[in-house]
Amino acid sequence: MQKFVYPAVVYHDEDTNTYVMTIDDLYIAGEGDSVEEAHENVQNSLCRYIEGTIKYNLDFVEPTKFEDVRKKYPKNLVMLVECNVDENKKVVKK
């Protein structure tokens, strides 16, 4: 199984009381009423990106190192988001 892991930055929108999580390397975002919901939504977007990249035989964008993202956004929560691909090149979420 191949694992793709990218750091994501969490933002809290105080006006709407929602959370937004972004994977800056891929220009992917997800939002939700909780951090967990935002994480799940951005993970779904990451898996769709991985599926499309495999399907169309495109090059993968390498993730920025977690520590580099943490240093860039010291006031934000930074989390890892992952997507797994099995030996048949099918996305498997865990």
N, C-alpha and C positions, 0 to 999 in steps of 0.2 A: 504494500500500500504506500502511496506517495502522499505526503502531507504538505500542504501549502499554508504558511502562517505569516500573517501580516499584522503589524502594530496599528491600532486604531485609537483615535483621540475622542474623548467623550466631552460634550458640551451640554450645559443645562440652560435651556431657554426659560428664563424666569417669567416672561410675559405669558407663555402658554403652559408653563410647568411641564415641559416635555424634555426628553433627552435626545440628542443627536450624536451619532458616532460616525466618524469619517475615517476612511483608509486613504490618506493623502496620496500614496504611491499610485493608486488606481482610480482616483477621483470617484470613489464609491462612498455613499452615505446611507445611513438608515436611522430611523427615529422611532421613538416609542414613549409610552407613559412612564416607563422605568428603564434603568440601565440595562436590565436583562432583556427587555423587549427590544430596545435599540440594538443590543448585541445580536439577538436572533435575526433581526431584519438586515443588519449589515452582513451577517454571516450568509444569509440567503443570497444577497447580492454578490458576495464574493464567490459563492459556489456557481452562480450563473455566469460570472466572468470566467471562472476556471473552465466550465463546460464549453463556453464559446471559444475560448483560446485553444482548447484541445480539438474541438470540432473543426475549426478552420485552420489548424496547424500554425498558429501564431506564436510569436516569442513571448515568454512570460516576463513581466516586469519583476525585477528582483526587489524584495522588501528592504526598506531601510531598517537598520539595526534598531532594536527596541530602545536601547539606551540613548541613541541619537534622537529619537522621537521624544522620549521623556525629557531630555535636556532642552529640546526646542519648545516644549509645552509644559513648563514646570508647574503651572497652576491648574492643569487639567489631569484628569484620570486618563491613563494610557493602558489599554488592554490588548491582549493578543486575540486575533480572530483566525480560526483555522477552517480549512476545507480539505477533506481527504478524498483521494481518487484510488479506486481499486485497480487490480491488474487488468481489468477489461475496460479501463479508462472511463468508468462510471463514478460519478460523485457520490460519496458516502458521508453523510453528516453524522457526527457522534455527539 
